[in-house]
Amino acid sequence: MDIRRLFGANLRRLRDRAGLSQEAVAARMGVDRAHVSLMERGQQNVTLTTLWTVCEALGVHPVELFDETVGVDGP
Amino acid sequence: MDIRRLFGANLRRLRDRAGLSQEAVAARMGVDRAHVSLMERGQQNVTLTTLWTVCEALGVHPVELFDETVGVDGP
C-alpha cells in the first residue's frame, strides 16, 4: 500500500463529501490549488502538521484520512 | 490537539503493546534510537513515508497511530 495514495484518495473523498472545490480547500489551508491536486494524486509526502491543516480545512479527524475502504485505484 | 504528540503517544503505546524497546523499533526502521525517542515525545514532524515505516515496524495500521483514546499528557 502506498500511504501517500491512501491519504490522497481519502482527501478527495472527504473534500467531495464536504462539497468543496480544490481551490476552496487550498484557500482554507493557505496553500496553492496545485498542492491540493498533488496531494490528492498521492504525489506529496506531507508531514503531520500539513496533515493536521488538511483535517482543520475539512473538519475531519486524522483517522478518516487513512480509511482503507476508500479504494485506491490502480497500482 | 498537537498531532505530533498524538502520534508520539500512540507510537509509545503500540511499541509497549508489542513488547519492543526503542532500540528494536529503531533497528526495524533503520533509524537511530534517538529518532524514536523524539517521535514518542511529539518532537518530530514526520512525513507519511516515515509514518508508514513506523506502521511496518510495529505491524499496525496508520489509523492506530491517531487513536485519541491514548490520552496525550499535559498541554
Backbone of each chain as nested JSON, in Angstrom:
{
  "chains": [
    {"id": "A", "residues": [
      {"number": 1, "name": "MET", "atoms": {"N": [0.856, -1.2, 0.0], "CA": [0.0, 0.0, 0.0], "C": [0.887, 1.243, 0.0]}},
      {"number": 2, "name": "ASP", "atoms": {"N": [0.552, 2.226, -0.782], "CA": [1.28, 3.49, -0.771], "C": [0.468, 4.47, 0.071]}},
      {"number": 3, "name": "ILE", "atoms": {"N": [1.022, 4.789, 1.23], "CA": [0.288, 5.615, 2.184], "C": [-0.039, 6.992, 1.613]}},
      {"number": 4, "name": "ARG", "atoms": {"N": [0.807, 7.498, 0.686], "CA": [0.524, 8.798, 0.077], "C": [-0.725, 8.725, -0.799]}},
      {"number": 5, "name": "ARG", "atoms": {"N": [-0.923, 7.58, -1.457], "CA": [-2.111, 7.425, -2.311], "C": [-3.359, 7.168, -1.471]}},
      {"number": 6, "name": "LEU", "atoms": {"N": [-3.185, 6.456, -0.363], "CA": [-4.316, 6.235, 0.55], "C": [-4.791, 7.578, 1.107]}},
      {"number": 7, "name": "PHE", "atoms": {"N": [-3.828, 8.39, 1.545], "CA": [-4.127, 9.733, 2.056], "C": [-4.804, 10.578, 0.97]}},
      {"number": 8, "name": "GLY", "atoms": {"N": [-4.258, 10.562, -0.225], "CA": [-4.791, 11.372, -1.324], "C": [-6.202, 10.991, -1.714]}},
      {"number": 9, "name": "ALA", "atoms": {"N": [-6.465, 9.68, -1.769], "CA": [-7.806, 9.21, -2.147], "C": [-8.828, 9.625, -1.086]}},
      {"number": 10, "name": "ASN", "atoms": {"N": [-8.421, 9.565, 0.189], "CA": [-9.34, 9.977, 1.261], "C": [-9.538, 11.492, 1.28]}},
      {"number": 11, "name": "LEU", "atoms": {"N": [-8.471, 12.232, 0.969], "CA": [-8.607, 13.696, 0.886], "C": [-9.654, 14.051, -0.165]}},
      {"number": 12, "name": "ARG", "atoms": {"N": [-9.562, 13.411, -1.338], "CA": [-10.53, 13.694, -2.414], "C": [-11.941, 13.293, -1.982]}},
      {"number": 13, "name": "ARG", "atoms": {"N": [-12.067, 12.094, -1.36], "CA": [-13.385, 11.597, -0.921], "C": [-14.025, 12.581, 0.069]}},
      {"number": 14, "name": "LEU", "atoms": {"N": [-13.211, 13.029, 1.052], "CA": [-13.744, 13.896, 2.115], "C": [-14.011, 15.31, 1.595]}},
      {"number": 15, "name": "ARG", "atoms": {"N": [-13.19, 15.739, 0.641], "CA": [-13.424, 17.057, 0.024], "C": [-14.747, 17.048, -0.749]}},
      {"number": 16, "name": "ASP", "atoms": {"N": [-14.94, 15.977, -1.521], "CA": [-16.206, 15.818, -2.277], "C": [-17.392, 15.771, -1.309]}},
      {"number": 17, "name": "ARG", "atoms": {"N": [-17.227, 14.997, -0.244], "CA": [-18.31, 14.867, 0.743], "C": [-18.668, 16.23, 1.342]}},
      {"number": 18, "name": "ALA", "atoms": {"N": [-17.645, 17.059, 1.509], "CA": [-17.892, 18.394, 2.072], "C": [-18.38, 19.378, 1.003]}},
      {"number": 19, "name": "GLY", "atoms": {"N": [-18.385, 18.938, -0.247], "CA": [-18.847, 19.811, -1.336], "C": [-17.91, 20.972, -1.588]}},
      {"number": 20, "name": "LEU", "atoms": {"N": [-16.619, 20.754, -1.367], "CA": [-15.632, 21.825, -1.53], "C": [-14.806, 21.601, -2.795]}},
      {"number": 21, "name": "SER", "atoms": {"N": [-14.406, 22.7, -3.431], "CA": [-13.504, 22.615, -4.579], "C": [-12.069, 22.533, -4.061]}},
      {"number": 22, "name": "GLN", "atoms": {"N": [-11.129, 22.156, -4.952], "CA": [-9.714, 22.16, -4.566], "C": [-9.298, 23.587, -4.188]}},
      {"number": 23, "name": "GLU", "atoms": {"N": [-9.839, 24.555, -4.922], "CA": [-9.489, 25.968, -4.625], "C": [-9.914, 26.325, -3.195]}},
      {"number": 24, "name": "ALA", "atoms": {"N": [-11.119, 25.88, -2.826], "CA": [-11.644, 26.229, -1.506], "C": [-10.784, 25.59, -0.405]}},
      {"number": 25, "name": "VAL", "atoms": {"N": [-10.408, 24.326, -0.604], "CA": [-9.569, 23.655, 0.403], "C": [-8.199, 24.338, 0.465]}},
      {"number": 26, "name": "ALA", "atoms": {"N": [-7.651, 24.667, -0.722], "CA": [-6.343, 25.329, -0.774], "C": [-6.397, 26.654, -0.02]}},
      {"number": 27, "name": "ALA", "atoms": {"N": [-7.474, 27.404, -0.223], "CA": [-7.61, 28.707, 0.448], "C": [-7.663, 28.513, 1.966]}},
      {"number": 28, "name": "ARG", "atoms": {"N": [-8.427, 27.497, 2.417], "CA": [-8.533, 27.247, 3.852], "C": [-7.184, 26.843, 4.45]}},
      {"number": 29, "name": "MET", "atoms": {"N": [-6.375, 26.132, 3.629], "CA": [-5.064, 25.66, 4.111], "C": [-3.987, 26.715, 3.947]}},
      {"number": 30, "name": "GLY", "atoms": {"N": [-4.25, 27.72, 3.099], "CA": [-3.224, 28.727, 2.826], "C": [-2.132, 28.206, 1.908]}},
      {"number": 31, "name": "VAL", "atoms": {"N": [-2.557, 27.319, 0.985], "CA": [-1.592, 26.782, 0.018], "C": [-2.155, 26.971, -1.392]}},
      {"number": 32, "name": "ASP", "atoms": {"N": [-1.357, 26.651, -2.384], "CA": [-1.781, 26.764, -3.78], "C": [-2.674, 25.575, -4.165]}},
      {"number": 33, "name": "ARG", "atoms": {"N": [-3.614, 25.805, -5.086], "CA": [-4.514, 24.724, -5.536], "C": [-3.702, 23.532, -6.051]}},
      {"number": 34, "name": "ALA", "atoms": {"N": [-2.615, 23.803, -6.725], "CA": [-1.804, 22.717, -7.296], "C": [-1.313, 21.775, -6.205]}},
      {"number": 35, "name": "HIS", "atoms": {"N": [-1.055, 22.329, -5.02], "CA": [-0.582, 21.496, -3.893], "C": [-1.681, 20.509, -3.494]}},
      {"number": 36, "name": "VAL", "atoms": {"N": [-2.944, 20.987, -3.483], "CA": [-4.06, 20.101, -3.131], "C": [-4.204, 19.014, -4.195]}},
      {"number": 37, "name": "SER", "atoms": {"N": [-4.059, 19.401, -5.446], "CA": [-4.164, 18.431, -6.535], "C": [-3.083, 17.357, -6.417]}},
      {"number": 38, "name": "LEU", "atoms": {"N": [-1.86, 17.78, -6.156], "CA": [-0.75, 16.821, -5.998], "C": [-1.001, 15.893, -4.811]}},
      {"number": 39, "name": "MET", "atoms": {"N": [-1.496, 16.437, -3.703], "CA": [-1.793, 15.6, -2.529], "C": [-2.841, 14.554, -2.897]}},
      {"number": 40, "name": "GLU", "atoms": {"N": [-3.903, 14.975, -3.604], "CA": [-4.98, 14.044, -3.953], "C": [-4.481, 12.929, -4.869]}},
      {"number": 41, "name": "ARG", "atoms": {"N": [-3.453, 13.236, -5.679], "CA": [-2.916, 12.23, -6.601], "C": [-1.814, 11.401, -5.952]}},
      {"number": 42, "name": "GLY", "atoms": {"N": [-1.655, 11.563, -4.607], "CA": [-0.682, 10.753, -3.896], "C": [0.757, 11.1, -4.209]}},
      {"number": 43, "name": "GLN", "atoms": {"N": [0.983, 12.32, -4.641], "CA": [2.334, 12.718, -5.061], "C": [3.002, 13.669, -4.07]}},
      {"number": 44, "name": "GLN", "atoms": {"N": [2.435, 13.791, -2.872], "CA": [3.039, 14.658, -1.856], "C": [3.288, 13.85, -0.591]}},
      {"number": 45, "name": "ASN", "atoms": {"N": [4.514, 13.891, -0.096], "CA": [4.858, 13.202, 1.142], "C": [4.689, 14.176, 2.306]}},
      {"number": 46, "name": "VAL", "atoms": {"N": [3.433, 14.451, 2.648], "CA": [3.153, 15.518, 3.604], "C": [3.607, 15.151, 5.015]}},
      {"number": 47, "name": "THR", "atoms": {"N": [3.79, 16.191, 5.828], "CA": [4.162, 15.993, 7.23], "C": [2.899, 15.971, 8.106]}},
      {"number": 48, "name": "LEU", "atoms": {"N": [3.102, 15.633, 9.389], "CA": [1.974, 15.58, 10.321], "C": [1.286, 16.94, 10.426]}},
      {"number": 49, "name": "THR", "atoms": {"N": [2.044, 18.027, 10.452], "CA": [1.412, 19.337, 10.624], "C": [0.59, 19.714, 9.385]}},
      {"number": 50, "name": "THR", "atoms": {"N": [1.049, 19.303, 8.201], "CA": [0.232, 19.535, 6.999], "C": [-1.014, 18.662, 7.053]}},
      {"number": 51, "name": "LEU", "atoms": {"N": [-0.846, 17.428, 7.526], "CA": [-1.989, 16.531, 7.692], "C": [-3.036, 17.192, 8.602]}},
      {"number": 52, "name": "TRP", "atoms": {"N": [-2.559, 17.827, 9.672], "CA": [-3.482, 18.48, 10.613], "C": [-4.171, 19.677, 9.948]}},
      {"number": 53, "name": "THR", "atoms": {"N": [-3.426, 20.397, 9.097], "CA": [-4.025, 21.531, 8.376], "C": [-5.144, 21.044, 7.449]}},
      {"number": 54, "name": "VAL", "atoms": {"N": [-4.948, 19.876, 6.825], "CA": [-5.995, 19.277, 5.989], "C": [-7.211, 18.936, 6.856]}},
      {"number": 55, "name": "CYS", "atoms": {"N": [-6.944, 18.348, 8.033], "CA": [-8.04, 17.984, 8.937], "C": [-8.865, 19.215, 9.32]}},
      {"number": 56, "name": "GLU", "atoms": {"N": [-8.188, 20.307, 9.634], "CA": [-8.896, 21.531, 10.012], "C": [-9.667, 22.103, 8.822]}},
      {"number": 57, "name": "ALA", "atoms": {"N": [-9.08, 22.015, 7.632], "CA": [-9.735, 22.567, 6.443], "C": [-11.024, 21.796, 6.108]}},
      {"number": 58, "name": "LEU", "atoms": {"N": [-11.01, 20.482, 6.359], "CA": [-12.159, 19.641, 6.015], "C": [-13.052, 19.324, 7.211]}},
      {"number": 59, "name": "GLY", "atoms": {"N": [-12.587, 19.681, 8.417], "CA": [-13.361, 19.37, 9.616], "C": [-13.437, 17.876, 9.88]}},
      {"number": 60, "name": "VAL", "atoms": {"N": [-12.319, 17.182, 9.668], "CA": [-12.298, 15.728, 9.886], "C": [-11.187, 15.367, 10.882]}},
      {"number": 61, "name": "HIS", "atoms": {"N": [-11.236, 14.125, 11.349], "CA": [-10.202, 13.623, 12.264], "C": [-9.129, 12.906, 11.429]}},
      {"number": 62, "name": "PRO", "atoms": {"N": [-7.859, 12.904, 11.891], "CA": [-6.796, 12.258, 11.117], "C": [-7.103, 10.807, 10.716]}},
      {"number": 63, "name": "VAL", "atoms": {"N": [-7.789, 10.043, 11.552], "CA": [-8.04, 8.638, 11.188], "C": [-8.849, 8.522, 9.904]}},
      {"number": 64, "name": "GLU", "atoms": {"N": [-9.679, 9.547, 9.626], "CA": [-10.522, 9.487, 8.417], "C": [-9.684, 9.566, 7.139]}},
      {"number": 65, "name": "LEU", "atoms": {"N": [-8.464, 10.084, 7.273], "CA": [-7.61, 10.257, 6.085], "C": [-6.826, 8.993, 5.754]}},
      {"number": 66, "name": "PHE", "atoms": {"N": [-7.015, 7.946, 6.589], "CA": [-6.318, 6.673, 6.321], "C": [-7.298, 5.512, 6.24]}},
      {"number": 67, "name": "ASP", "atoms": {"N": [-8.55, 5.821, 5.924], "CA": [-9.611, 4.814, 5.8], "C": [-9.359, 3.971, 4.558]}},
      {"number": 68, "name": "GLU", "atoms": {"N": [-9.222, 2.654, 4.751], "CA": [-8.88, 1.769, 3.633], "C": [-10.057, 1.478, 2.718]}},
      {"number": 69, "name": "THR", "atoms": {"N": [-11.276, 1.78, 3.163], "CA": [-12.429, 1.415, 2.328], "C": [-12.572, 2.354, 1.133]}},
      {"number": 70, "name": "VAL", "atoms": {"N": [-11.725, 3.4, 1.078], "CA": [-11.865, 4.393, 0.01], "C": [-11.55, 3.771, -1.339]}},
      {"number": 71, "name": "GLY", "atoms": {"N": [-10.631, 2.753, -1.353], "CA": [-10.311, 2.146, -2.653], "C": [-9.319, 3.021, -3.385]}},
      {"number": 72, "name": "VAL", "atoms": {"N": [-8.063, 2.593, -3.409], "CA": [-7.028, 3.356, -4.116], "C": [-6.914, 2.758, -5.517]}},
      {"number": 73, "name": "ASP", "atoms": {"N": [-7.239, 3.521, -6.58], "CA": [-7.313, 2.969, -7.941], "C": [-5.937, 2.681, -8.508]}},
      {"number": 74, "name": "GLY", "atoms": {"N": [-5.851, 1.431, -9.043], "CA": [-4.629, 1.055, -9.788], "C": [-3.422, 0.843, -8.901]}},
      {"number": 75, "name": "PRO", "atoms": {"N": [-2.294, 0.434, -9.536], "CA": [-1.035, 0.142, -8.807], "C": [-0.406, 1.418, -8.285]}}
    ]},
    {"id": "B", "residues": [
      {"number": 1, "name": "MET", "atoms": {"N": [-5.377, 20.232, 19.633], "CA": [-4.609, 18.986, 19.71], "C": [-3.333, 19.136, 18.895]}},
      {"number": 2, "name": "ASP", "atoms": {"N": [-2.225, 18.636, 19.411], "CA": [-0.976, 18.614, 18.647], "C": [-0.829, 17.213, 18.058]}},
      {"number": 3, "name": "ILE", "atoms": {"N": [-0.968, 17.145, 16.74], "CA": [-0.97, 15.847, 16.066], "C": [0.352, 15.103, 16.254]}},
      {"number": 4, "name": "ARG", "atoms": {"N": [1.465, 15.843, 16.447], "CA": [2.754, 15.188, 16.671], "C": [2.772, 14.471, 18.022]}},
      {"number": 5, "name": "ARG", "atoms": {"N": [2.095, 15.067, 19.019], "CA": [2.04, 14.425, 20.345], "C": [1.057, 13.255, 20.347]}},
      {"number": 6, "name": "LEU", "atoms": {"N": [-0.029, 13.391, 19.581], "CA": [-0.986, 12.278, 19.461], "C": [-0.293, 11.076, 18.816]}},
      {"number": 7, "name": "PHE", "atoms": {"N": [0.447, 11.348, 17.736], "CA": [1.212, 10.3, 17.054], "C": [2.242, 9.676, 18.005]}},
      {"number": 8, "name": "GLY", "atoms": {"N": [2.974, 10.507, 18.711], "CA": [4.022, 10.025, 19.616], "C": [3.485, 9.172, 20.746]}},
      {"number": 9, "name": "ALA", "atoms": {"N": [2.364, 9.605, 21.334], "CA": [1.774, 8.845, 22.447], "C": [1.294, 7.471, 21.948]}},
      {"number": 10, "name": "ASN", "atoms": {"N": [0.738, 7.431, 20.739], "CA": [0.288, 6.148, 20.179], "C": [1.465, 5.262, 19.788]}},
      {"number": 11, "name": "LEU", "atoms": {"N": [2.533, 5.884, 19.29], "CA": [3.741, 5.098, 18.957], "C": [4.247, 4.398, 20.221]}},
      {"number": 12, "name": "ARG", "atoms": {"N": [4.322, 5.14, 21.317], "CA": [4.805, 4.548, 22.591], "C": [3.837, 3.43, 23.044]}},
      {"number": 13, "name": "ARG", "atoms": {"N": [2.532, 3.709, 22.999], "CA": [1.526, 2.724, 23.431], "C": [1.656, 1.431, 22.617]}},
      {"number": 14, "name": "LEU", "atoms": {"N": [1.782, 1.566, 21.296], "CA": [1.825, 0.394, 20.412], "C": [3.161, -0.343, 20.515]}},
      {"number": 15, "name": "ARG", "atoms": {"N": [4.226, 0.435, 20.76], "CA": [5.547, -0.202, 20.961], "C": [5.52, -1.044, 22.247]}},
      {"number": 16, "name": "ASP", "atoms": {"N": [4.958, -0.447, 23.312], "CA": [4.832, -1.184, 24.586], "C": [3.981, -2.434, 24.394]}},
      {"number": 17, "name": "ARG", "atoms": {"N": [2.864, -2.275, 23.695], "CA": [1.955, -3.416, 23.452], "C": [2.677, -4.538, 22.699]}},
      {"number": 18, "name": "ALA", "atoms": {"N": [3.583, -4.139, 21.831], "CA": [4.335, -5.149, 21.069], "C": [5.527, -5.69, 21.861]}},
      {"number": 19, "name": "GLY", "atoms": {"N": [5.779, -5.089, 23.03], "CA": [6.891, -5.545, 23.866], "C": [8.246, -5.26, 23.242]}},
      {"number": 20, "name": "LEU", "atoms": {"N": [8.336, -4.155, 22.516], "CA": [9.588, -3.802, 21.819], "C": [10.266, -2.619, 22.524]}},
      {"number": 21, "name": "SER", "atoms": {"N": [11.586, -2.613, 22.487], "CA": [12.338, -1.469, 23.014], "C": [12.439, -0.421, 21.911]}},
      {"number": 22, "name": "GLN", "atoms": {"N": [12.832, 0.812, 22.3], "CA": [13.055, 1.855, 21.287], "C": [14.168, 1.406, 20.325]}},
      {"number": 23, "name": "GLU", "atoms": {"N": [15.18, 0.724, 20.884], "CA": [16.286, 0.245, 20.034], "C": [15.761, -0.72, 18.97]}},
      {"number": 24, "name": "ALA", "atoms": {"N": [14.873, -1.613, 19.399], "CA": [14.35, -2.632, 18.461], "C": [13.541, -1.957, 17.351]}},
      {"number": 25, "name": "VAL", "atoms": {"N": [12.701, -0.975, 17.731], "CA": [11.896, -0.282, 16.715], "C": [12.821, 0.504, 15.775]}},
      {"number": 26, "name": "ALA", "atoms": {"N": [13.836, 1.163, 16.366], "CA": [14.778, 1.947, 15.557], "C": [15.49, 1.034, 14.556]}},
      {"number": 27, "name": "ALA", "atoms": {"N": [15.894, -0.143, 15.016], "CA": [16.596, -1.073, 14.124], "C": [15.679, -1.505, 12.982]}},
      {"number": 28, "name": "ARG", "atoms": {"N": [14.401, -1.788, 13.306], "CA": [13.452, -2.208, 12.27], "C": [13.215, -1.084, 11.251]}},
      {"number": 29, "name": "MET", "atoms": {"N": [13.281, 0.17, 11.738], "CA": [13.027, 1.317, 10.861], "C": [14.282, 1.771, 10.121]}},
      {"number": 30, "name": "GLY", "atoms": {"N": [15.455, 1.321, 10.645], "CA": [16.714, 1.775, 10.056], "C": [17.048, 3.201, 10.427]}},
      {"number": 31, "name": "VAL", "atoms": {"N": [16.637, 3.575, 11.67], "CA": [16.947, 4.931, 12.153], "C": [17.64, 4.815, 13.514]}},
      {"number": 32, "name": "ASP", "atoms": {"N": [18.071, 5.938, 14.029], "CA": [18.733, 5.969, 15.325], "C": [17.689, 5.916, 16.448]}},
      {"number": 33, "name": "ARG", "atoms": {"N": [18.068, 5.312, 17.598], "CA": [17.13, 5.237, 18.733], "C": [16.636, 6.622, 19.13]}},
      {"number": 34, "name": "ALA", "atoms": {"N": [17.519, 7.605, 19.069], "CA": [17.137, 8.963, 19.473], "C": [15.958, 9.473, 18.637]}},
      {"number": 35, "name": "HIS", "atoms": {"N": [15.912, 9.06, 17.379], "CA": [14.817, 9.489, 16.491], "C": [13.484, 8.932, 17.003]}},
      {"number": 36, "name": "VAL", "atoms": {"N": [13.517, 7.652, 17.465], "CA": [12.296, 7.038, 18.002], "C": [11.879, 7.772, 19.276]}},
      {"number": 37, "name": "SER", "atoms": {"N": [12.842, 8.099, 20.1], "CA": [12.55, 8.803, 21.342], "C": [11.924, 10.178, 21.063]}},
      {"number": 38, "name": "LEU", "atoms": {"N": [12.498, 10.892, 20.102], "CA": [11.955, 12.217, 19.74], "C": [10.53, 12.088, 19.19]}},
      {"number": 39, "name": "MET", "atoms": {"N": [10.305, 11.063, 18.363], "CA": [8.952, 10.86, 17.817], "C": [7.964, 10.613, 18.952]}},
      {"number": 40, "name": "GLU", "atoms": {"N": [8.354, 9.767, 19.909], "CA": [7.444, 9.419, 21.014], "C": [7.117, 10.646, 21.859]}},
      {"number": 41, "name": "ARG", "atoms": {"N": [8.07, 11.601, 21.93], "CA": [7.841, 12.81, 22.73], "C": [7.155, 13.9, 21.906]}},
      {"number": 42, "name": "GLY", "atoms": {"N": [6.692, 13.55, 20.709], "CA": [5.956, 14.517, 19.896], "C": [6.814, 15.622, 19.337]}},
      {"number": 43, "name": "GLN", "atoms": {"N": [8.09, 15.358, 19.179], "CA": [9.012, 16.411, 18.746], "C": [9.507, 16.204, 17.314]}},
      {"number": 44, "name": "GLN", "atoms": {"N": [8.835, 15.31, 16.58], "CA": [9.239, 15.066, 15.19], "C": [8.027, 15.269, 14.29]}},
      {"number": 45, "name": "ASN", "atoms": {"N": [8.182, 16.104, 13.264], "CA": [7.111, 16.334, 12.303], "C": [7.288, 15.374, 11.132]}},
      {"number": 46, "name": "VAL", "atoms": {"N": [6.986, 14.097, 11.399], "CA": [7.317, 13.054, 10.425], "C": [6.45, 13.163, 9.171]}},
      {"number": 47, "name": "THR", "atoms": {"N": [6.95, 12.566, 8.101], "CA": [6.218, 12.523, 6.834], "C": [5.406, 11.233, 6.738]}},
      {"number": 48, "name": "LEU", "atoms": {"N": [4.549, 11.156, 5.704], "CA": [3.725, 9.954, 5.506], "C": [4.602, 8.713, 5.335]}},
      {"number": 49, "name": "THR", "atoms": {"N": [5.703, 8.809, 4.608], "CA": [6.524, 7.613, 4.363], "C": [7.193, 7.147, 5.661]}},
      {"number": 50, "name": "THR", "atoms": {"N": [7.569, 8.094, 6.534], "CA": [8.115, 7.687, 7.84], "C": [7.0, 7.058, 8.673]}},
      {"number": 51, "name": "LEU", "atoms": {"N": [5.805, 7.635, 8.587], "CA": [4.645, 7.071, 9.288], "C": [4.44, 5.618, 8.849]}},
      {"number": 52, "name": "TRP", "atoms": {"N": [4.58, 5.375, 7.561], "CA": [4.4, 4.009, 7.038], "C": [5.512, 3.078, 7.533]}},
      {"number": 53, "name": "THR", "atoms": {"N": [6.736, 3.609, 7.65], "CA": [7.838, 2.804, 8.18], "C": [7.561, 2.412, 9.623]}},
      {"number": 54, "name": "VAL", "atoms": {"N": [6.975, 3.316, 10.405], "CA": [6.582, 3.001, 11.783], "C": [5.524, 1.897, 11.766]}},
      {"number": 55, "name": "CYS", "atoms": {"N": [4.545, 2.021, 10.873], "CA": [3.483, 1.01, 10.783], "C": [4.082, -0.371, 10.497]}},
      {"number": 56, "name": "GLU", "atoms": {"N": [5.018, -0.423, 9.568], "CA": [5.629, -1.717, 9.222], "C": [6.457, -2.25, 10.387]}},
      {"number": 57, "name": "ALA", "atoms": {"N": [7.145, -1.356, 11.105], "CA": [7.986, -1.793, 12.23], "C": [7.134, -2.38, 13.362]}},
      {"number": 58, "name": "LEU", "atoms": {"N": [5.936, -1.81, 13.549], "CA": [5.081, -2.246, 14.665], "C": [3.98, -3.202, 14.228]}},
      {"number": 59, "name": "GLY", "atoms": {"N": [3.818, -3.354, 12.922], "CA": [2.751, -4.229, 12.414], "C": [1.371, -3.667, 12.703]}},
      {"number": 60, "name": "VAL", "atoms": {"N": [1.234, -2.347, 12.534], "CA": [-0.065, -1.715, 12.805], "C": [-0.534, -0.943, 11.574]}},
      {"number": 61, "name": "HIS", "atoms": {"N": [-1.801, -0.523, 11.599], "CA": [-2.364, 0.284, 10.509], "C": [-2.227, 1.758, 10.888]}},
      {"number": 62, "name": "PRO", "atoms": {"N": [-2.081, 2.652, 9.894], "CA": [-1.929, 4.078, 10.201], "C": [-3.007, 4.642, 11.14]}},
      {"number": 63, "name": "VAL", "atoms": {"N": [-4.253, 4.179, 11.015], "CA": [-5.302, 4.751, 11.872], "C": [-5.0, 4.543, 13.356]}},
      {"number": 64, "name": "GLU", "atoms": {"N": [-4.253, 3.458, 13.664], "CA": [-3.963, 3.172, 15.088], "C": [-3.032, 4.212, 15.696]}},
      {"number": 65, "name": "LEU", "atoms": {"N": [-2.312, 4.939, 14.819], "CA": [-1.349, 5.927, 15.31], "C": [-1.994, 7.282, 15.584]}},
      {"number": 66, "name": "PHE", "atoms": {"N": [-3.329, 7.371, 15.339], "CA": [-4.041, 8.635, 15.605], "C": [-5.246, 8.398, 16.513]}},
      {"number": 67, "name": "ASP", "atoms": {"N": [-5.19, 7.323, 17.301], "CA": [-6.266, 6.968, 18.24], "C": [-6.279, 7.968, 19.387]}},
      {"number": 68, "name": "GLU", "atoms": {"N": [-7.414, 8.642, 19.558], "CA": [-7.496, 9.702, 20.583], "C": [-7.623, 9.155, 21.995]}},
      {"number": 69, "name": "THR", "atoms": {"N": [-7.935, 7.866, 22.138], "CA": [-8.165, 7.35, 23.497], "C": [-6.849, 7.159, 24.245]}},
      {"number": 70, "name": "VAL", "atoms": {"N": [-5.712, 7.371, 23.541], "CA": [-4.417, 7.128, 24.168], "C": [-4.173, 8.104, 25.306]}},
      {"number": 71, "name": "GLY", "atoms": {"N": [-4.743, 9.331, 25.184], "CA": [-4.514, 10.293, 26.27], "C": [-3.154, 10.924, 26.118]}},
      {"number": 72, "name": "VAL", "atoms": {"N": [-3.129, 12.182, 25.641], "CA": [-1.86, 12.886, 25.484], "C": [-1.633, 13.703, 26.75]}},
      {"number": 73, "name": "ASP", "atoms": {"N": [-0.575, 13.396, 27.517], "CA": [-0.383, 14.027, 28.838], "C": [0.028, 15.488, 28.694]}},
      {"number": 74, "name": "GLY", "atoms": {"N": [-0.717, 16.301, 29.487], "CA": [-0.338, 17.726, 29.594], "C": [-0.669, 18.525, 28.35]}},
      {"number": 75, "name": "PRO", "atoms": {"N": [-0.38, 19.871, 28.402], "CA": [-0.686, 20.784, 27.271], "C": [0.265, 20.547, 26.109]}}
    ]}
  ]
}
